[in-house]
Amino acid sequence: MDPSTTAGIRTGASITEQYLARYEKAAAGAGDPAGLLPVTGAQRRFLLARRLAPGGRPDIVPLFFAFPRGTVDVERLRAAAGHLAAVHPALRMRPDVLRGAPVQRLGAPAAQVERVVPRSGESATAALRRTLLEWSAEGPPFRLFLADAHSSLDPQGGGAPLSSAAGAVEILALALDHAVCDEQSLGRISADLADAYERRLGPDDVPPHRAAEEAAGYREAVHLQLDVEKRASRPESLAYWARRIAPASAPTGSAPLPVTSTRTQQPRPTGALQTRLPIRADDGRATAFPVLLGACGSAARALAEADAPGRTPLLGYPWGGRPAAAPDVLGCFLNTVVHPVTARGLDDLTTTWWDDLDHADTPFDEVVRAARSAAVPWTGRLDGLLTFEDLHRRPPLRLGGVAGREVHIDGRPLQAPFAVSVSYGTDLLVRMAWDRDAVPDGRAHDAFARMTAELAGEPAGHAPVG
């Protein structure tokens, strides 16, 4: 079939339309319709991944901040977190399945704030990593964990030393289920948590009329997002993505990078590397991302060539925001955009990237279906992930007038064989993690060197690694 036309693309109801029809039928007999909502396309994907993950573990988005020992008042923090849960409906979201349709239910405000005590011989970073791995599927989507640390992160922590004075630091992990947050939400949560902590607010300080307004706004935003996704699932959009994914038709005998973890296996700590690179004067956010996409693509090709020469790797990156008319609410309103990695110059890549963004609202599951309808043998598994965070939108967390220093604790499970995350602030913090069951350490180091050399404009193999 020629994927350049819409001939092979299904023209029946889109996945979003089919889902909404099932949801409306299921919700018609629900006992509490006011507390029931459909899920967005991104949430559908996260909830499906949760069903397939070991122990039903969700994809977690953690931030880690180091404070001087004794800074954080746990009870005051618990009250502040409860205040956020009472204000923001997304932080009260509980996933459920109603008559075969995934849904979200808005529950009562709840905050989980715990002090984590390391086991004998266990560092604070290892204890926090273990705690996140043990995340129970039951409970609130917003949780905070505090652990006392020694003078530096453990060797597998992936971060810089915390303090020159041993025992003087505590690490706060601010963690969210990815199904309730995106980059835009992270900045808002940090700011609101700091404000509630400073003003000593708790859940009882949220007036009923404000809670009702926020719930109505969240409901409106979810439905507007689904409207956008329906419009982005028309045959012409699906044909566009079928053309884009077509190069991923794997040569005979080649296969995507393996992911070997199963429901019964405890995932191994991932490998991790990081470096900081200066930002050139002409590198604004809009021009920086295509450069990062190209460099990450070079790493993906380096990893894929060893096992599958000639195969086109597929990267995924989150993109999106609230629909134009939507209220400014917390939530998960992003989409995972697919990027086939082919050798091309920066100008060509940038032009194609802009074209992709014109179709970035097409839900990921629709893109997978479009590819399969065009006879592309792709299951939806990605070879790598790239995330890009603008730190200007998320200032450091401040508690009681003390600014926490963000640190990074690696070793958590990945949703792809490797993942690159870039924090865009006064410089670029470039981090790469990889699944050691899928990617040998030596190959990962070579791929990281190639990527950072390309970003730094240096010869491959001479990039700084920190």
C-alpha positions in Angstrom: 0.0 0.0 0.0 1.2 3.6 -0.7 1.0 5.4 2.6 1.2 8.8 0.8 -2.5 8.6 0.2 -5.4 8.1 2.6 -6.6 5.0 0.7 -5.3 2.6 3.4 -6.4 4.7 6.4 -9.5 3.7 8.2 -12.2 6.3 7.8 -14.6 5.0 10.5 -14.9 6.4 14.0 -11.6 7.4 15.6 -10.2 5.8 18.7 -11.2 8.9 20.7 -14.8 8.8 19.3 -15.1 5.1 20.0 -13.8 5.7 23.5 -16.2 8.6 24.2 -19.1 6.5 23.0 -18.1 3.7 25.5 -17.6 6.2 28.2 -21.0 7.9 27.8 -22.7 4.6 27.8 -20.9 3.5 30.9 -21.4 6.9 32.7 -25.1 6.9 32.0 -25.7 4.5 34.8 -23.0 5.8 37.2 -24.0 6.5 40.7 -21.9 9.6 41.1 -21.7 11.4 37.7 -20.4 14.6 39.2 -17.2 12.8 40.3 -16.7 10.9 37.0 -14.7 12.1 34.0 -13.3 10.6 30.8 -9.6 10.4 30.3 -7.5 12.2 27.7 -5.5 10.4 25.1 -2.3 10.8 27.1 -4.0 9.5 30.2 -5.3 6.5 28.2 -1.7 5.7 27.2 -0.4 6.0 30.8 -3.2 3.9 32.2 -2.6 1.2 29.6 1.1 1.2 30.4 0.2 0.9 34.1 -1.8 -2.3 33.4 1.2 -3.8 31.7 3.8 -2.7 34.2 5.1 -4.9 37.0 2.7 -4.7 39.9 0.6 -2.1 38.1 3.1 0.6 38.9 2.4 3.9 37.2 4.9 6.1 35.4 6.2 8.4 38.1 7.5 12.0 37.7 9.8 12.8 40.6 11.6 16.0 41.5 14.3 15.9 44.2 15.4 18.9 46.3 18.2 19.0 48.9 17.6 21.2 52.0 19.8 21.9 55.0 18.9 19.3 57.7 16.0 20.4 59.8 14.5 22.8 57.2 11.3 20.8 56.4 8.5 20.6 58.9 6.7 17.4 57.9 3.4 18.3 59.5 3.4 21.7 57.9 4.3 20.1 54.6 1.5 17.6 54.9 -1.0 20.4 55.5 0.4 22.3 52.4 0.1 19.2 50.3 -3.4 18.6 51.5 -4.2 22.2 50.5 -3.0 21.6 47.0 -5.1 18.4 46.7 -8.2 20.3 47.8 -7.6 23.0 45.3 -6.5 21.0 42.2 -8.9 18.3 41.0 -6.1 16.5 39.1 -4.4 15.7 42.4 -7.6 13.9 43.6 -7.9 11.9 40.4 -8.1 8.1 40.8 -8.0 5.9 37.7 -10.8 3.3 37.3 -12.4 1.1 34.7 -16.2 1.4 34.4 -17.9 -1.2 32.2 -14.7 -1.6 30.2 -14.0 2.1 29.7 -11.1 3.8 31.5 -12.3 6.7 33.6 -11.0 9.1 36.3 -12.9 9.6 39.5 -12.4 12.7 41.6 -12.0 11.6 45.2 -11.6 13.4 48.5 -8.4 15.5 49.1 -5.6 13.3 50.4 -1.9 14.0 50.9 0.8 11.4 51.5 3.8 12.8 53.2 6.3 10.4 54.7 9.7 10.4 56.3 11.8 7.6 54.8 14.3 5.9 57.1 17.1 4.1 55.2 17.7 0.5 56.0 21.0 -0.7 57.4 23.7 0.1 54.9 21.3 2.0 52.6 21.9 5.6 51.5 19.2 8.2 51.4 19.1 8.2 47.6 18.8 4.4 47.5 16.0 4.5 50.1 14.1 7.1 48.1 14.6 5.1 44.9 13.3 2.0 46.6 10.3 3.9 48.0 9.4 5.1 44.5 9.7 1.6 43.1 7.3 0.4 45.9 4.7 3.0 44.9 1.3 1.5 45.6 -1.3 1.7 42.9 -3.8 2.6 45.7 -3.4 6.1 47.1 -3.1 9.7 46.0 -1.3 10.6 42.8 0.7 13.3 44.6 3.2 12.1 47.3 6.2 13.6 49.1 9.0 11.6 50.8 11.8 13.0 53.0 15.0 11.3 53.9 18.2 12.4 55.7 21.3 12.2 53.6 25.0 12.0 54.2 27.6 14.3 52.6 27.1 13.1 49.0 24.9 11.0 46.8 25.7 7.3 46.6 27.6 6.2 43.4 24.4 5.1 41.7 22.6 8.4 42.5 23.6 10.1 39.4 24.0 13.5 41.1 26.5 16.0 42.5 27.6 16.1 46.1 25.0 17.5 48.4 27.0 19.1 51.2 30.5 19.4 52.5 29.2 18.8 56.1 28.3 15.1 56.6 24.8 14.6 57.9 23.7 18.2 57.2 21.3 17.5 54.3 17.8 16.1 53.8 16.3 15.2 50.4 12.7 15.9 49.6 11.2 13.8 46.8 8.1 15.5 45.2 6.5 12.7 43.1 3.5 12.6 40.9 1.7 10.0 38.8 2.4 11.1 35.2 -1.3 10.7 34.4 -2.0 13.8 36.4 0.8 16.2 35.4 2.8 17.6 32.6 5.7 20.2 32.4 3.3 23.1 32.8 1.8 21.5 35.9 5.2 20.9 37.6 6.0 24.6 37.8 2.5 25.4 39.2 2.7 22.6 41.8 6.2 23.8 43.1 4.9 27.4 43.3 1.6 26.5 45.0 3.3 24.2 47.4 5.8 26.8 48.5 3.0 29.4 48.9 0.8 27.1 51.0 3.8 26.1 53.1 4.7 29.7 53.7 1.2 30.7 54.6 0.6 27.6 56.7 -2.5 26.6 54.7 -4.3 23.3 54.9 -7.2 21.5 53.1 -9.8 23.3 55.3 -8.6 26.7 54.0 -10.1 26.0 50.5 -13.6 27.6 50.3 -16.2 25.3 48.8 -16.9 27.7 46.0 -13.3 27.7 44.9 -13.1 23.9 45.0 -16.3 23.8 42.8 -14.9 26.3 40.3 -11.6 24.3 40.0 -13.5 21.1 39.5 -15.7 22.7 36.8 -12.6 24.1 35.1 -10.9 20.7 35.1 -13.9 19.1 33.6 -14.1 21.7 30.9 -10.4 21.4 30.1 -10.6 17.6 29.8 -13.6 17.8 27.4 -11.9 20.5 25.3 -8.8 18.4 25.1 -10.8 15.4 23.8 -12.5 17.7 21.3 -9.0 18.7 20.0 -8.0 15.0 19.8 -11.1 14.1 17.8 -10.3 16.8 15.3 -6.7 15.7 15.1 -7.7 12.1 14.3 -9.2 12.8 10.9 -8.0 10.8 7.9 -5.7 13.5 6.6 -3.9 13.6 10.0 -3.6 9.8 10.1 -2.3 9.8 6.6 0.4 12.3 7.6 1.6 10.1 10.4 1.5 7.0 8.2 3.9 8.7 5.9 6.1 9.8 8.7 6.3 6.3 10.3 6.8 4.5 7.0 10.6 4.6 7.1 10.4 2.6 10.3 9.6 -0.5 8.3 12.4 -2.7 9.7 14.6 -4.7 7.3 14.3 -8.4 7.5 15.9 -9.9 10.6 16.1 -6.6 12.5 14.1 -5.7 15.6 13.7 -2.8 18.1 16.0 -2.7 21.1 14.7 -5.3 23.5 13.1 -4.6 26.8 13.3 -7.7 29.0 11.6 -6.8 32.2 8.4 -8.7 33.0 5.7 -8.5 35.7 7.7 -10.8 37.9 11.2 -9.3 37.5 12.5 -6.5 39.8 13.9 -3.9 37.4 17.7 -3.4 37.6 18.9 0.1 38.4 19.4 2.0 35.1 22.7 3.4 34.0 23.1 7.2 33.9 25.4 9.9 32.6 25.1 13.6 32.7 26.9 16.8 31.6 26.3 20.5 31.4 26.7 22.5 28.2 26.7 26.3 27.7 23.8 27.8 25.7 24.9 29.7 22.7 23.6 33.3 22.3 21.3 32.3 19.4 19.8 29.3 21.1 16.3 30.2 22.2 13.9 27.5 23.2 12.3 27.2 19.8 15.7 26.7 18.1 17.2 24.6 20.8 14.8 21.7 20.6 15.5 20.7 17.0 19.2 20.7 17.8 18.5 18.4 20.8 16.2 16.2 18.7 19.0 15.8 16.1 21.6 14.9 18.7 19.3 12.5 20.5 18.7 10.9 17.1 22.4 10.4 16.7 22.5 8.5 20.0 19.5 6.4 18.9 21.2 5.5 15.6 24.4 4.6 17.5 22.5 2.3 19.8 20.4 0.7 17.0 23.1 0.1 14.5 24.9 -2.6 16.5 21.8 -4.8 16.6 19.8 -3.7 13.6 21.9 -2.0 10.8 19.7 0.1 8.5 16.7 0.2 10.8 15.1 3.6 11.5 14.8 4.2 15.2 11.7 5.9 16.6 12.0 8.5 19.3 9.1 9.9 21.4 8.9 13.3 23.0 6.1 14.9 25.0 4.6 18.0 23.6 1.5 20.1 24.1 -0.4 22.2 26.6 -3.9 23.3 27.4 -6.3 23.8 24.5 -6.5 27.5 23.7 -9.9 28.1 25.4 -9.2 25.8 28.4 -9.0 27.1 32.0 -5.5 27.2 33.4 -5.8 24.0 35.5 -3.3 21.3 36.5 -3.5 18.1 34.6 -2.0 15.9 31.9 -2.7 17.6 28.6 0.4 16.5 26.6 0.9 14.0 23.8 3.8 11.8 22.9 5.0 12.9 19.4 6.8 10.3 17.4 10.0 11.2 15.6 11.5 8.8 13.0 15.3 9.2 13.1 16.7 9.6 9.7 20.0 11.3 8.6 19.2 14.9 7.7 20.5 18.4 8.1 19.3 20.7 10.8 17.3 22.9 8.4 15.4 19.9 7.0 14.9 18.5 10.5 13.6 21.8 11.8 11.1 22.1 8.9 9.9 18.6 9.5 9.6 19.2 13.2 7.3 22.2 12.6 5.2 20.0 10.3 5.0 17.4 13.1 3.9 20.0 15.6 1.0 20.9 13.2 -0.2 17.3 13.8 1.0 16.9 17.4 -2.5 16.6 18.8 -3.1 13.3 17.2 -3.2 10.8 20.1 -0.4 8.3 20.2 -2.7 5.3 19.9 -4.2 6.8 16.7 -0.6 7.2 15.3 0.0 3.5 16.0 -3.2 2.5 14.3 -2.4 4.7 11.3 1.0 3.1 10.9 -0.4 -0.4 11.1 -3.2 0.5 8.6 -0.3 1.6 6.3 1.3 -1.9 6.7 4.1 -0.5 8.9 5.1 -3.3 11.3 5.2 -1.2 14.4 3.7 -2.1 17.7 4.0 1.3 19.3 7.2 0.6 21.2 9.7 3.5 21.1 13.4 3.1 20.9 14.1 6.2 23.1 12.5 9.1 24.8 13.5 12.8 24.9 12.1 15.3 27.5 12.9 18.9 27.5 12.1 21.1 30.5 12.3 24.9 30.6 13.5 25.7 34.1 12.4 29.4 33.6 8.9 28.0 34.0 9.7 26.1 37.2 11.7 28.1 39.8 13.4 26.2 42.7 11.1 24.9 45.5 11.3 27.2 48.5 10.1 26.0 51.9 10.1 28.4 54.9 12.2 30.9 53.0 14.9 28.3 52.1 15.5 27.5 48.4 16.0 23.8 47.8 18.8 22.7 45.5 17.5 20.4 42.8 19.4 17.1 42.6 18.9 14.1 40.4 18.5 10.5 41.5 18.7 8.0 38.7 18.2 4.3 38.6 14.4 4.2 38.2 12.6 2.1 35.6 12.3 3.5 32.0 9.5 3.4 29.5 12.1 2.8 26.6 15.5 1.3 26.3 17.1 4.8 26.8 15.8 8.2 27.8 17.4 11.6 27.5 16.3 14.5 29.6 17.4 18.1 29.1 16.9 21.0 31.6 17.0 24.3 29.9 18.1 27.1 32.2 21.2 29.2 32.4 22.9 26.2 30.7 21.8 22.8 29.4 21.8 19.9 31.8 21.9 16.9 29.6 21.2 13.5 31.2 20.9 10.1 29.7 19.6 6.9 31.4 19.5 3.5 29.9 18.0 0.1 30.6 21.0 -2.2 31.3 19.1 -5.2 30.2 18.6 -3.7 26.8 21.8 -1.5 26.3 25.4 -2.5 27.3 27.1 0.2 29.3 29.9 0.7 26.8 27.5 1.2 23.9 25.5 3.7 26.0 28.7 5.7 26.9 29.6 5.9 23.2 26.1 7.0 22.3 26.2 9.7 25.0 29.6 10.9 23.8 28.3 11.2 20.3 25.2 13.1 21.4 27.0 15.6 23.6 29.7 16.1 21.1 27.1 17.1 18.5 25.5 19.5 21.0 28.8 21.0 21.9 30.0 21.2 18.3 33.0 19.1 19.2 34.5 16.0 17.4 32.8 12.8 18.5 34.5 11.2 21.4 35.7 14.4 23.0 32.5 15.5 24.7 32.6 16.4 28.4 30.9 13.9 30.7 30.0 14.8 34.2 
